Amino acid sequence: MKKLAHAALVAGFAGMSGFAMAAEESSPHSLTGNLGFFSDYAFRGVSQTDEDPAIQGGFDYAHSSGFYLGTWGSNVEFGDANMEWDVYGGYSGKITGDLGYNVGLLQYFYPDLSDADTLEAYAALTWKGFGLKASYSTTDYFGAADSDGTIYWDASFNYALPAAVMLGLHYGYTAGEGAQADYADWKIGVSKEFGGFNFGLAYVATDDDGEDLYGKVADDRFIVSVGKTF
């Protein structure tokens, strides 16, 4: 909330004078927030809320050098866990032309189920609407025994359709270690901004329907969402 108040205050001063606006535009720092409502929280194809709705949100800080930090949270429903809190940071930038990179660390916290806490190192390449990302688990993978070293591969493509509708395609593959099984997941989604809000509809599926270590569901399903960035 302090970050939100600070951002609003800066915006207000910027509107008071041309000098303040020029200073704001040239600032190497940026703060953004996001809030969303989802009919289900699907993570890598698997429901984290027992196919119940989720409220999610976070804050991101970015520097013009490419350095960034962020935090994000959601309700969850598996095992004894009822909350997920993520903290991440890294660097992103351009290699050449439209070819970009993103590297960093992401820590998943589950306050009521610390056995599921997981730290991942990730690296990604982007080119126009295409993306390829690898996430490497440096700890046991969300509580699965002896599963450190599990790699999650994420391939994505985003494309602007007519009427300002965005198409998003995703294919992921979990290359598991130890008790973590290998499986694939995919998502096909469309979204559109209207009245300052982003509305989405996505179909999510995996090739391994059933339940995992904590009874999380992986059935094929549609997910609807509405969110806003501020």
C-alpha positions as CSV (number, residue, x, y, z in Angstrom):
1,M,0.0,0.0,0.0
2,K,2.9,2.4,0.7
3,K,4.1,1.8,-2.9
4,L,0.7,2.6,-4.3
5,A,0.5,5.8,-2.2
6,H,3.9,6.9,-3.4
7,A,3.1,6.3,-7.0
8,A,-0.1,8.3,-6.8
9,L,1.6,11.2,-5.0
10,V,4.3,11.4,-7.7
11,A,1.6,11.4,-10.4
12,G,-0.2,14.2,-8.7
13,F,2.9,16.4,-8.5
14,A,3.7,15.6,-12.1
15,G,0.3,17.1,-13.2
16,M,1.0,20.4,-11.4
17,S,3.9,21.6,-13.5
18,G,5.7,20.9,-16.8
19,F,9.0,20.7,-14.9
20,A,7.7,18.0,-12.6
21,M,6.3,16.0,-15.5
22,A,9.6,16.1,-17.3
23,A,11.3,14.9,-14.2
24,E,8.9,12.0,-13.8
25,E,9.2,11.0,-17.5
26,S,13.0,10.9,-17.2
27,S,13.1,8.9,-14.0
28,P,15.0,5.6,-14.2
29,H,12.6,4.1,-11.7
30,S,9.1,2.7,-12.2
31,L,6.6,1.1,-9.9
32,T,3.5,-0.9,-11.1
33,G,0.9,-3.0,-9.4
34,N,-1.6,-5.6,-10.6
35,L,-4.8,-7.1,-9.2
36,G,-6.8,-10.0,-10.8
37,F,-9.8,-12.2,-10.1
38,F,-9.7,-15.8,-11.6
39,S,-12.2,-18.6,-11.7
40,D,-9.3,-21.0,-10.9
41,Y,-5.6,-20.6,-10.3
42,A,-3.8,-22.9,-12.7
43,F,0.0,-23.1,-12.2
44,R,1.7,-25.2,-14.9
45,G,-1.6,-26.8,-15.7
46,V,-2.4,-27.8,-12.2
47,S,-5.1,-26.1,-10.1
48,Q,-3.7,-24.5,-6.9
49,T,-7.2,-23.7,-5.5
50,D,-9.1,-27.0,-6.0
51,E,-10.7,-25.4,-9.0
52,D,-12.1,-22.6,-6.8
53,P,-11.7,-18.9,-7.6
54,A,-8.6,-16.9,-6.7
55,I,-7.7,-13.3,-6.0
56,Q,-4.2,-12.4,-7.0
57,G,-2.0,-9.3,-7.0
58,G,1.5,-7.9,-6.7
59,F,3.9,-5.0,-7.1
60,D,6.9,-4.6,-9.4
61,Y,9.8,-2.2,-9.3
62,A,12.0,-1.7,-12.4
63,H,15.1,0.3,-13.1
64,S,16.2,1.6,-16.5
65,S,19.3,-0.6,-16.2
66,G,17.2,-3.7,-16.6
67,F,17.2,-4.6,-12.9
68,Y,13.8,-5.5,-11.3
69,L,12.3,-6.7,-8.1
70,G,8.7,-7.9,-7.4
71,T,6.3,-9.6,-5.1
72,W,3.1,-11.4,-5.8
73,G,0.5,-13.4,-3.9
74,S,-2.6,-15.6,-4.3
75,N,-4.9,-17.7,-2.2
76,V,-4.4,-21.4,-2.6
77,E,-6.1,-24.6,-1.4
78,F,-4.0,-27.7,-1.0
79,G,-2.5,-29.6,1.9
80,D,-2.4,-27.1,4.8
81,A,-1.6,-24.2,2.5
82,N,-4.1,-21.3,2.0
83,M,-1.7,-18.7,0.7
84,E,1.2,-18.4,-1.8
85,W,3.7,-15.5,-1.6
86,D,6.3,-15.1,-4.3
87,V,9.4,-12.8,-4.3
88,Y,11.6,-12.5,-7.4
89,G,14.3,-10.3,-8.9
90,G,16.6,-10.3,-11.9
91,Y,17.7,-8.5,-15.0
92,S,16.1,-8.1,-18.4
93,G,17.1,-6.3,-21.6
94,K,17.9,-6.5,-25.3
95,I,20.6,-8.6,-26.9
96,T,20.1,-7.1,-30.3
97,G,17.1,-5.9,-32.3
98,D,13.9,-7.7,-31.1
99,L,15.9,-10.4,-29.3
100,G,15.7,-9.9,-25.5
101,Y,16.7,-11.8,-22.4
102,N,15.4,-12.2,-18.8
103,V,17.3,-13.9,-16.0
104,G,16.6,-14.1,-12.3
105,L,15.6,-15.9,-9.1
106,L,12.0,-16.7,-7.9
107,Q,11.2,-17.8,-4.3
108,Y,7.8,-19.4,-3.7
109,F,6.6,-19.3,0.0
110,Y,3.7,-21.2,1.5
111,P,3.4,-19.8,5.1
112,D,1.3,-22.8,6.3
113,L,3.2,-25.5,4.3
114,S,6.9,-24.7,4.4
115,D,7.7,-28.1,2.9
116,A,6.4,-26.8,-0.4
117,D,8.7,-23.7,-0.4
118,T,10.7,-23.7,-3.6
119,L,13.5,-21.6,-5.1
120,E,13.9,-21.5,-8.9
121,A,16.6,-19.8,-11.1
122,Y,15.2,-18.9,-14.5
123,A,16.5,-17.7,-17.9
124,A,14.4,-16.6,-20.9
125,L,14.8,-15.4,-24.5
126,T,12.1,-13.4,-26.3
127,W,11.8,-12.5,-29.9
128,K,8.8,-10.4,-31.1
129,G,5.8,-12.5,-29.9
130,F,7.8,-15.6,-29.1
131,G,9.3,-16.6,-25.7
132,L,11.3,-19.6,-24.4
133,K,12.0,-19.9,-20.7
134,A,13.7,-22.5,-18.5
135,S,13.2,-22.6,-14.7
136,Y,15.6,-24.7,-12.7
137,S,14.6,-25.8,-9.1
138,T,17.5,-25.4,-6.7
139,T,15.5,-27.0,-3.9
140,D,13.0,-29.8,-3.8
141,Y,10.2,-29.0,-6.3
142,F,7.1,-28.0,-4.3
143,G,7.6,-30.7,-1.7
144,A,8.4,-33.7,-4.0
145,A,11.2,-35.8,-2.4
146,D,14.6,-35.6,-4.0
147,S,13.3,-33.4,-6.8
148,D,15.9,-30.6,-6.8
149,G,17.1,-30.2,-10.4
150,T,13.7,-30.3,-11.9
151,I,13.4,-28.1,-14.9
152,Y,10.3,-26.5,-16.3
153,W,10.4,-25.5,-19.9
154,D,7.9,-22.8,-21.1
155,A,7.3,-21.9,-24.7
156,S,4.9,-19.1,-25.5
157,F,3.5,-17.0,-28.4
158,N,1.4,-13.9,-28.2
159,Y,-0.4,-12.4,-31.3
160,A,-2.7,-9.4,-31.8
161,L,-5.9,-10.4,-33.5
162,P,-8.5,-8.0,-35.0
163,A,-10.6,-5.8,-32.7
164,A,-7.6,-5.5,-30.3
165,V,-8.0,-9.1,-29.1
166,M,-4.8,-10.7,-27.9
167,L,-4.2,-14.4,-28.5
168,G,-1.8,-16.2,-26.1
169,L,-0.5,-19.8,-26.7
170,H,1.6,-21.7,-24.1
171,Y,3.2,-25.1,-24.0
172,G,5.1,-26.3,-20.9
173,Y,7.0,-29.4,-20.0
174,T,8.1,-30.5,-16.5
175,A,11.3,-32.5,-16.6
176,G,11.1,-34.0,-13.1
177,E,13.7,-35.4,-10.8
178,G,13.1,-37.7,-7.8
179,A,9.4,-38.0,-6.9
180,Q,8.4,-35.3,-9.4
181,A,6.9,-36.9,-12.5
182,D,7.4,-35.6,-16.1
183,Y,4.3,-34.1,-17.7
184,A,3.3,-31.5,-20.3
185,D,0.8,-28.8,-20.0
186,W,-0.7,-26.2,-22.5
187,K,-2.9,-23.2,-22.6
188,I,-4.9,-21.3,-25.3
189,G,-6.2,-18.0,-24.2
190,V,-7.7,-14.7,-25.5
191,S,-7.9,-11.4,-23.7
192,K,-9.2,-7.9,-24.4
193,E,-8.9,-4.6,-22.6
194,F,-12.1,-2.8,-21.9
195,G,-12.7,0.2,-19.7
196,G,-9.3,0.0,-18.2
197,F,-9.7,-3.7,-17.3
198,N,-8.3,-6.8,-19.0
199,F,-10.8,-9.6,-19.5
200,G,-9.6,-13.1,-20.4
201,L,-10.7,-16.6,-21.3
202,A,-8.3,-19.5,-21.3
203,Y,-8.4,-23.3,-21.9
204,V,-5.9,-25.2,-19.7
205,A,-4.9,-28.8,-20.0
206,T,-2.2,-31.4,-19.2
207,D,-1.3,-34.9,-20.5
208,D,-1.5,-36.3,-17.0
209,D,-4.9,-35.7,-15.4
210,G,-5.2,-36.7,-11.8
211,E,-3.8,-35.5,-8.5
212,D,-0.3,-34.7,-7.3
213,L,1.5,-34.9,-3.9
214,Y,-1.0,-32.5,-2.2
215,G,-4.1,-33.6,-4.1
216,K,-4.0,-30.7,-6.5
217,V,-6.3,-31.2,-9.5
218,A,-5.1,-31.3,-13.2
219,D,-8.4,-31.6,-15.1
220,D,-8.8,-29.9,-18.4
221,R,-10.9,-26.7,-17.9
222,F,-11.7,-23.2,-18.9
223,I,-10.7,-20.2,-16.8
224,V,-12.2,-16.7,-16.9
225,S,-10.4,-13.7,-15.5
226,V,-10.6,-9.9,-15.1
227,G,-7.6,-7.9,-14.0
228,K,-6.1,-4.4,-13.9
229,T,-2.6,-3.0,-13.9
230,F,-2.0,0.3,-12.2
